[in-house]
Amino acid sequence: PLVLFTQSLGPFPPGRDRLLLRWVLRRTRLILVRDEASRRHLDDLGVSGDRVVQAADAAFVMARLDIPPRRFPPAGRPFRVAISVRDWPHFQREPPAMGMQRYLAAVAKLTRVLVEDHGVQVTFLSTCQGVPEYWTDDSRVADRVVSLLPGAVRSHVAVDHEFHRPERLIGLFAEHDIVVATRMHAGILALCAGVPVLPIAYEFKTVELFQSLGLGEITQDIEAVTPESLERAFRHLLAAGPALSAQIRSRVGELKDSA
């Protein structure tokens, strides 16, 4: 029996591949999808019914519901923010080089605002780093962001270049008060640690997840993010921090059960 484990699917392009996918997917025993958009894409493909089941991303099974609720502002230490960045060569609205330049500039400006206006300690930390054999390393992209910062700001910014297993990443994210996540699974692991997340979405899967958490309003589209929009979203998240932290813990508990 063929089962597709939890993932996001579609949209499916026209042509031969679409016909082949329809043939295969109609013969699966079970298809687990992360979001309603994937269910719609499958329905449009002609694959529906009891074989399609929506469930939370598998990483939510690691949620640490034992971590105490966050305090805003934190007591006895500086405010800490972790940022996950990534390379994205698939910009649609502008040449990829220009898109990356705008995205990196937005993250750099937010980093500068965090340090200069809020006294934040910033750490660049991601899920895809520190593995030479892998096709990409997010810490190299983080180094590009840091190169855009003035020297006085850099002394308050660190780039983690090491590989960390998911359980360790949850512990590291738990040491921070907010996580700005381009990698969806960086956002999920931060949520597993009970930490509010400001997402930058490069695919619909991130949008769907954070809309389900009531954070669709602040979710940033990598195709359109600017320094101004990212800073506004951060200030909104900061103001909502205490109430949002409790809301996240409740919702993440449900997602853990689903996973």
C-alpha positions as CSV (number, residue, x, y, z in Angstrom):
1,P,0.0,0.0,0.0
2,L,1.2,3.5,-0.9
3,V,0.9,6.2,1.7
4,L,2.2,9.8,1.2
5,F,3.3,11.2,4.6
6,T,2.4,14.7,5.7
7,Q,3.4,17.4,3.2
8,S,2.2,20.3,1.1
9,L,1.2,19.4,-2.5
10,G,0.6,21.4,-5.7
11,P,-0.3,23.4,-7.6
12,F,0.2,20.8,-10.3
13,P,1.3,22.1,-13.7
14,P,-0.5,21.1,-16.9
15,G,0.8,18.4,-19.3
16,R,2.1,14.9,-19.1
17,D,3.4,15.1,-15.5
18,R,-0.1,16.2,-14.3
19,L,-1.7,13.1,-15.9
20,L,1.0,10.8,-14.4
21,L,0.5,12.3,-11.0
22,R,-3.3,11.9,-11.2
23,W,-2.8,8.3,-12.2
24,V,-0.5,7.6,-9.2
25,L,-2.3,9.6,-6.6
26,R,-5.6,8.0,-7.4
27,R,-4.0,4.7,-6.5
28,T,-2.7,5.7,-3.1
29,R,-4.2,4.3,0.1
30,L,-3.7,7.6,2.1
31,I,-2.4,11.1,1.4
32,L,-1.7,13.3,4.4
33,V,-1.6,17.0,3.7
34,R,-0.5,19.9,5.9
35,D,-3.0,22.5,4.7
36,E,-6.3,23.2,3.1
37,A,-4.6,24.6,0.0
38,S,-3.0,21.2,-0.7
39,R,-6.4,19.6,-0.4
40,R,-7.8,22.0,-3.0
41,H,-4.9,21.3,-5.3
42,L,-5.6,17.6,-5.1
43,D,-9.3,18.1,-5.6
44,D,-8.5,20.2,-8.7
45,L,-6.4,17.2,-9.9
46,G,-9.3,14.9,-9.5
47,V,-8.0,13.3,-6.3
48,S,-10.3,13.6,-3.3
49,G,-12.4,11.6,-0.8
50,D,-11.5,9.7,2.3
51,R,-7.9,9.0,1.1
52,V,-7.0,12.7,1.6
53,V,-6.6,13.6,5.3
54,Q,-5.3,16.9,6.7
55,A,-2.8,16.6,9.6
56,A,-0.1,18.8,11.3
57,D,3.5,18.8,10.1
58,A,5.4,15.9,11.6
59,A,7.8,18.3,13.4
60,F,5.0,19.4,15.8
61,V,5.2,16.0,17.5
62,M,8.4,17.4,19.2
63,A,6.5,20.4,20.8
64,R,7.8,21.1,24.3
65,L,4.7,21.9,26.2
66,D,6.6,21.8,29.5
67,I,8.6,25.0,28.6
68,P,7.2,27.8,30.9
69,P,5.3,30.7,29.2
70,R,7.4,33.6,28.0
71,R,7.6,36.9,29.8
72,F,7.6,40.2,27.9
73,P,9.9,41.9,28.5
74,P,12.2,39.1,29.8
75,A,13.4,39.5,33.4
76,G,17.0,39.9,34.2
77,R,18.5,39.7,30.7
78,P,18.5,41.4,27.3
79,F,15.8,40.7,24.7
80,R,16.9,38.0,22.3
81,V,15.8,37.5,18.7
82,A,16.8,34.6,16.4
83,I,16.6,35.0,12.7
84,S,16.5,32.3,10.0
85,V,17.3,33.3,6.4
86,R,17.8,31.4,3.2
87,D,18.8,31.7,-0.4
88,W,15.8,31.9,-2.8
89,P,16.5,31.7,-6.5
90,H,12.8,31.5,-7.6
91,F,11.6,35.1,-7.4
92,Q,8.8,35.6,-9.9
93,R,8.2,39.4,-9.9
94,E,11.8,40.5,-10.4
95,P,15.1,39.0,-11.4
96,P,16.4,36.7,-8.6
97,A,19.4,38.8,-7.8
98,M,17.3,41.9,-7.3
99,G,14.8,39.9,-5.2
100,M,17.5,38.6,-2.9
101,Q,19.0,42.0,-2.6
102,R,15.7,43.5,-1.4
103,Y,15.0,40.6,0.9
104,L,18.5,40.8,2.5
105,A,18.2,44.5,2.8
106,A,14.9,44.1,4.7
107,V,16.4,41.6,7.1
108,A,19.5,43.8,7.6
109,K,17.3,46.9,8.4
110,L,15.2,44.9,10.9
111,T,18.4,43.7,12.5
112,R,19.7,47.2,12.8
113,V,16.4,48.4,14.3
114,L,16.4,45.6,16.8
115,V,19.9,46.4,18.0
116,E,19.8,50.2,17.9
117,D,16.1,50.9,19.0
118,H,15.4,47.9,21.3
119,G,18.9,46.8,22.6
120,V,18.3,43.3,21.3
121,Q,20.9,40.5,21.0
122,V,20.4,38.9,17.5
123,T,21.5,35.4,16.5
124,F,21.2,34.0,13.0
125,L,20.2,30.4,13.3
126,S,18.5,28.0,10.8
127,T,17.6,24.4,10.1
128,C,19.8,24.1,7.0
129,Q,23.4,24.9,7.9
130,G,26.7,23.3,8.9
131,V,26.5,20.3,6.5
132,P,29.1,20.6,3.7
133,E,27.4,17.9,1.6
134,Y,24.1,19.7,1.6
135,W,23.2,21.9,-1.4
136,T,22.9,25.1,0.6
137,D,24.0,26.6,3.9
138,D,21.8,29.3,5.4
139,S,24.6,30.6,7.6
140,R,26.4,31.9,4.5
141,V,23.3,33.9,3.7
142,A,23.3,35.2,7.2
143,D,26.9,36.3,6.7
144,R,25.7,38.4,3.7
145,V,23.2,40.1,5.9
146,V,25.8,40.9,8.6
147,S,28.1,42.4,5.9
148,L,25.4,45.0,5.3
149,L,25.4,46.1,9.0
150,P,27.5,49.0,10.5
151,G,30.3,47.9,12.7
152,A,28.6,49.1,15.9
153,V,25.6,46.9,15.2
154,R,27.7,43.8,14.3
155,S,29.0,43.5,17.8
156,H,25.5,42.7,19.0
157,V,24.9,40.1,16.3
158,A,26.1,36.5,16.1
159,V,25.9,33.9,13.3
160,D,25.6,30.3,14.3
161,H,27.4,28.2,11.6
162,E,26.9,24.8,13.2
163,F,24.6,22.0,12.4
164,H,22.1,21.2,15.2
165,R,19.6,18.3,15.4
166,P,16.0,19.3,15.7
167,E,15.7,18.6,19.4
168,R,18.8,20.9,20.0
169,L,17.3,23.6,17.8
170,I,14.1,23.6,19.9
171,G,16.3,24.2,22.9
172,L,18.2,27.0,21.2
173,F,15.1,28.7,20.0
174,A,13.7,28.5,23.5
175,E,16.5,30.8,24.7
176,H,15.0,33.6,22.5
177,D,12.0,35.8,22.8
178,I,11.0,36.1,19.2
179,V,12.1,34.2,16.0
180,V,12.0,35.7,12.6
181,A,11.8,32.6,10.3
182,T,12.2,32.3,6.6
183,R,12.6,28.5,6.8
184,M,9.2,27.1,7.6
185,H,10.7,24.4,9.9
186,A,12.7,27.0,11.8
187,G,9.3,28.6,12.5
188,I,7.8,25.3,13.5
189,L,10.6,24.4,15.9
190,A,10.4,27.8,17.4
191,L,6.7,27.3,17.9
192,C,7.5,23.9,19.5
193,A,9.5,25.9,22.0
194,G,6.6,28.3,22.7
195,V,8.3,31.2,21.0
196,P,6.3,33.7,18.9
197,V,7.3,33.7,15.2
198,L,7.4,36.4,12.5
199,P,7.3,34.4,9.3
200,I,8.7,35.3,5.9
201,A,6.9,33.0,3.4
202,Y,8.5,31.8,0.2
203,E,5.8,29.2,-0.6
204,F,2.1,28.8,0.3
205,K,2.8,26.2,2.9
206,T,4.1,28.9,5.3
207,V,1.2,31.2,4.6
208,E,-1.3,28.4,5.3
209,L,0.4,27.4,8.6
210,F,0.5,30.8,10.1
211,Q,-2.9,31.8,8.9
212,S,-4.2,28.8,10.9
213,L,-2.3,30.2,14.0
214,G,-4.0,33.6,13.6
215,L,-0.7,35.2,12.3
216,G,-1.7,35.7,8.7
217,E,-1.8,39.5,9.2
218,I,2.0,39.7,9.9
219,T,3.2,36.9,7.6
220,Q,5.6,38.5,5.1
221,D,5.7,37.5,1.4
222,I,9.4,37.1,0.3
223,E,8.3,38.4,-3.1
224,A,7.2,41.7,-1.6
225,V,8.9,42.1,1.8
226,T,10.5,45.5,2.5
227,P,12.4,47.0,5.4
228,E,9.2,49.0,6.3
229,S,6.8,46.1,6.2
230,L,9.1,43.8,8.2
231,E,9.6,46.4,10.9
232,R,5.9,47.0,11.1
233,A,5.2,43.3,11.5
234,F,7.8,43.0,14.2
235,R,6.4,45.9,16.2
236,H,2.9,44.3,15.9
237,L,4.3,41.0,17.1
238,L,6.1,42.6,20.0
239,A,3.0,44.4,21.2
240,A,1.0,41.2,21.0
241,G,3.7,39.1,22.6
242,P,2.1,38.3,26.0
243,A,-1.3,37.3,24.7
244,L,0.1,35.7,21.7
245,S,2.4,33.4,23.7
246,A,-0.5,31.9,25.5
247,Q,-2.5,31.5,22.2
248,I,0.5,29.8,20.6
249,R,0.9,27.3,23.4
250,S,-2.8,26.3,23.2
251,R,-2.7,25.9,19.4
252,V,0.6,24.1,19.3
253,G,-0.8,21.6,21.8
254,E,-3.5,20.8,19.3
255,L,-1.0,20.5,16.4
256,K,1.2,18.1,18.5
257,D,-1.8,15.8,19.0
258,S,-2.5,16.0,15.3
259,A,1.1,15.1,14.4
